[in-house]
Structures are given as C-alpha cells and as structure tokens.
Amino acid sequence: MEKQGIVSNIQKFSVHDGPGIRSVIFLKGCPLRCQWCANPENIAMQPQLMVHQTRCIGCGLCVKACKQGAVYLRDGILGLHRELCRNCGDCAKVCPSQARVYKGDLMTPEDARCVIDRDLPFYRNSGGGVTFSGGEPLLYPVFITEIAREYKVQGLHTAVETCGCVPWECFELISPWIDLFLYDVKFIDSAKHKQHCAMGNELILDNLRKLCQRSHVVIRIPIIPGINDTKQDLEAMAEFLSGLGDGIESVHCLPYHNMGISKYEALGIPYPLPAVELPSAAHMEAIRQLFAANGLKVQTGG
C-alpha cells in the first residue's frame, strides 16, 4: 500500500459531501466503469490530458511545447493527435487559458495537508473538514489514513465517498479515523451491476453489511432512468437497505444528470449514455416515498 496518492483536484469550500465547509480531495483510479460516471477524469489511475476547445485563445504556446508533435493549430483551431500524445503535460504547463489541463499529481499526505491547512479556520467555524472522493479513494488507504488521522486529532470532521469495491482490509485501516462514509449503491442485482458497471456487486454489498455494524453510513443511490429505477430494482434496494439496521443514517437518491458530458469530450472519449433523459421531480418524489415507506430516512439529492 502506497503512502502517496494520485490527486486530480482538491476542491475548496465545498458544502456537499459532508457537514460544514470542506475540502474534497479527488483521487484518480476506480475499479468500476459506471456508464453514467460524472467524473471520467478520475476513472484511470494514470495522469491524463484534458483539452477544452472552447477555452483556446490560439496563442500556439502548446504547439511549441509539445516534443511529440501531437499538438497542432490549423486555421485558428486547436487540434490534438491523441495517438501521438504521451500525457507528459508539457502543453498544459504553458497554456494561459486552461484550454489544456493535466489531471493527476502524485502527492504525499504532507503535500495535501499544505493545501488544506490554508482553510482550517473555515472548517473549525462551520463544523466541516475533509472528504476523500474520486474515482475510488480507498485505492489509497494509507494516504487517507495519514491525512484523516491528523485532522481527526484536531477535531475536524472526516468523510469518505466510496463505491465499496475494494478489499475489506482497506476499510479496516481507515475506519478509526473516518466520521462518515458516503457509500454508493447502484443495484442489488449483481448481473445488472456487471452489465452497467463492468463488475458484479457481491464485494460491495458484503463490505456494506460489515461497515454498517461499525461506522456511520449515508447511502447514495444514483437514479438512472430506464436502468436502475424500475419498481423491481427499487423495491429490492429498499428491502436490502432496511435490513441493515441503525448503521445507515440516511439514504440520498441522486437524480441522474449529464453535466459531465464536456469532460468526456475533453478526454476524447464517447459518452456512454447519450439517450438517457433526466428524471422528473415527480418521479424522484415517488422514489423517495417508496424508500420512506420501508422505514428509511431518505432525501432527494445530497
């Protein structure tokens, strides 16, 4: 287990992903391939170049910086031969408009704390703290432990957002230093989970059963119309969650959105779910009522 982490972003002044004002550390790498993923830049563990065409001012500095000849500017339009790109990040370093962004910095726990510590007064005054997200942050359990332990000792709140698809030993290592787990559950049916997320969910559900016996857990369910919002799927989900006892603090039903499409374009990869419609408010309310009828504390959004 490595002490360092590959960080794509540290989001400051977040008011989601836990109580109070927080910093959210986004770590790269995920074992799942959920078709609706809104953070595709965090799926692969290695650093990646993102190209935002609309931000380009046509200065040409990136063309000069690229030693591979992968970047070109033709008729005022920025182009990239991705088959030649080596993800070195040299072009992003010289881009003045952030049309080219290099995602993935290898950081030590000390590096991350230097960034987070600048806002310590805001965390303390609001009851906030630090959240680890991704990707799947539990791919870096030692990195998380080193940071969370330091802030837990200082009385700050610590949280982890996870898909749960990691060995149980990862949870055992970090759980003494984590106040809240934000746990994603997409399906109960393992075959459907494999169809839409590339892996079965036996490990995910088994880890959740264990975690609910020792930690505070908020369940997050992305509601994807036509994929996991059938009556059969939702009733199976409600029955499973209601049997997990008091370890579940609440259930957050998160309506599908397609705001991540521009990220796929910037990465040069197709968006997997182009035809999915956004769920209506009435549909989300009906789902909320279904979970509430099973004795669960539930809200839309989170």
N, C-alpha and C positions, 0 to 999 in steps of 0.2 A: 504494500500500500504506500503510495507516494504522498509525501508531505505537501508537495506543490499542487496547484490547480490551474487548469486552463480556463481563464476567465474571458468571456466575451464582452461583459459590461458590468459596471457597478452603478445601479440606478439609485440616485439620491432623492430624498424627500418623497418617498412612496408612502401612500396612505392606504394601500391594499396589502395583501399577503401578510396579515398580522396586525395587531393593535398599534395605535400611535403612529408617529413619523418614523420611517425606517429607511435603511439602505438595503437594497436587494442585490445580492451577488449572483449573477448568472454564469453558470459553469457549462462548458461545452461537453457534449457526448451524451447519447441516450441509447439504450438497448432497444427501444420501441421505434416503430415507424408509423405513428398515427397519421392517417390520411388528412386530418384537419389541423395538424400542428400549426400553431400561430408563430412559433419561433424556430423556423427551419435552420437558422444560422447556428443553433445550438444542438443539432442532431449529431453532426460529425464531430469527433473529438479534436481533429487537427484544425489549425487556423485556416480561415477562408477569406477570400476577397469578395466583397460585395460592391457592385457597380450600380450607382443610381444615376441613370442617364439624364434625368431632368435637372440635376444639380450642376451638371458640367457647364463651365464657362468658356471652354475651348482654349484654355491657356497653353496646352501642349506640354506642360511640365512632366506629365505622366509618361508621355511617349519617349521623352529623353531619358527618363529614369529607368525604363524597362530594358534590361540587358538581354531579355529573351526575344524581343521583337513581337511580343504578344499584344501590345497596345498600339493603336493607330488612330489618327484623326483624319477623316476624309470629308471634305465639303462641310466642315464645321461640325461633324457628327463624330462622337467618340465611339470607338469600336474595340473589341477585345477578342483575340483568338484564344479561346479558353484551352484549346488543346496544347498551346504553347506556354500557357501561364504556369508558373512554378509556385504560386502562392508565397512569394518572398515578401510581399508587402512594400517593396520599394516605391511603387507608384502611389500608394496611399500616403506614404510619408510626405510626399511633396504636393499633394492635392490641396489647394487652398479652400475649396468649396465643399469638401467631404462628398464629392461625387464617387470617390473610391475610398472604401473603408475596410480596414483589415481587422477581422474579428478573431480574437484568440491570443491572449497574452499569458504566458507562463508566469504565475505569481506565487510567491511564498505567503504564508499566513501574515508575516510581518508587512509585506507589500500591501496586502488588502487592508490591514488594520490602519496603515498610514492614510489611506483614502477615507476610511470610515470614521476615523477618530476626529476628523475635522468638524463633524456634525454632532459630536457627543452631547452638547447641551440640548439640542432638539430632541434627541432620543430620551434623555432623562426627564425633560419637562413634559413630554407627551405620553410617557409610558411605552415608548417604542423601542426599537432595537434593530436587529439584523435578521434578514431572511435569506436562506440559500435556495436558489432556484436553478432552472436550466432550460433544456436538457434534463439530465438526471444528476443532481448534485451528489447523491450518495455513491457515485463512482469515485468520489474523493473524500472518503470518511475521515482520514487523518487530517486533511486540510480543514475540513469543517470543525473537527474536534478542537484543533489548536486555536481557532478563532472563537468558536462558541464558548469554550471554557473561559477564555479571558473576559468576555463580555458578561457571561453568566455571573462570574465572581463580582463584577462591577454592578450587578443588579439590573442589567438590561435584559429585555425580552429577546428570545432567540426562537426562530422558526425555520422549518424545512418544508419545501414543496417537493413532493416525490411521486413517481409513478409506482413505486414499490417493487420494481423488477430488478432487485439486487439480492445478494445473499443476506440472510438474517444477521450474520455477524456484523454487517455494516450498521444496522440499526442498533445492535447491542453496544457498539463502540461509541456512537454519538448520543444515544438517548439520555444519558445522565446530564447532558449539557443543553438539551433542547426542550423548550417550554411547550411548543406546539408543532404538530405535524399536520400539514395540509396535504391530504392523501387523495390522489386522483384515482377514480374508479370509472371505467368506461362501459364494461359489460360484466355480467355474471356468466354468460355462456362463453366458454373458452374457445369454441370453434369460431364464433363471431369475432371474438377478440383477436384471434390469429388472422382472420380474413382482413380485418381493418387496421390492425396494429402490428402485424408481422410475427407475433408470438402469442402463445397461449397465456392464460392468466392464473394458472394454478399457484405459482410462486407469489404473485401479487396478492391474491386473496388469503393465502396462508400467512404471509407476513402481516397483513392487516388484522387477522384474528389475534395474532400474538401481540401486536402493537397496542391494540385496544385494551389489553389487560394490564398495561404498564404506563401508558402515556396519554396525553390529551390529543385527540384527533378530530380534525374537521374534514369531512368527506367532500370532495369536489367532483361533480359529475358534469362533463360537457354534454350538452343536449344537441345531438346532430340529427336534424330531421331526415327521416327515411332510413336511418342507420341504427340508432340505439334508442329511439323514442317510441317504439311500439308498446302497446299495452302489456304484452308478454314480457318484454325486456324490462320495463319499468316496475312491474309487479314483482319480478324475480329480484330486482335490485332492492326494492323496499323490504321484501321479506328477508333477504340476506342481511341488510344493514340493521334492521330492527332486532335481529338476533345476536348482535354483537355487544349489547349491554351498554353500561354507562360510559364506556371509554369514548364513545362518539359524542362530541359536544354539539355538533350541528351538521347539517347537510346543505351544501351550496349547489344549486342547479344553475349551471352556467350556459346561457344561450349561445349557440354557435354564431360566430362572426367570421367574416372573410377579410379582416383588416391586415392579415399577414401576406396577402397576395403580392404586394410590392416587394416583400423580402424574397419571395421565390424568384421574381423577375430579376432582382439584384444579384441573386446567386446563379442565375442562368439555368434554373430547373423548372419543369412544369408544375403547376398547382394541381394536386391530386383530385380535388373535389370542385370542379368549376360549376357544376349544375345544382349544387345544394342551396336551397332557399333559407333565409333567416327565419327562425321560429317566431310566431306571433306572440304578443303579450298574453292573449287568451290561452294559447297552448301551454305556455310556461306556467300560467296560474293553475291550469288543470293538473299539471305535473306536480306542482308544489302541494296541491291539495291531496294528491294520491300519496305522497310521502308522509304528509302530516297525518293522514288517516291511519297510518301504520305506527303512530306514536313517536315519530321523529321530529325534532326541531329543524325546520327547513326554511330556506330563503332562496329567492331568485337572485342570481348574481352573488358576488363575493370578493 
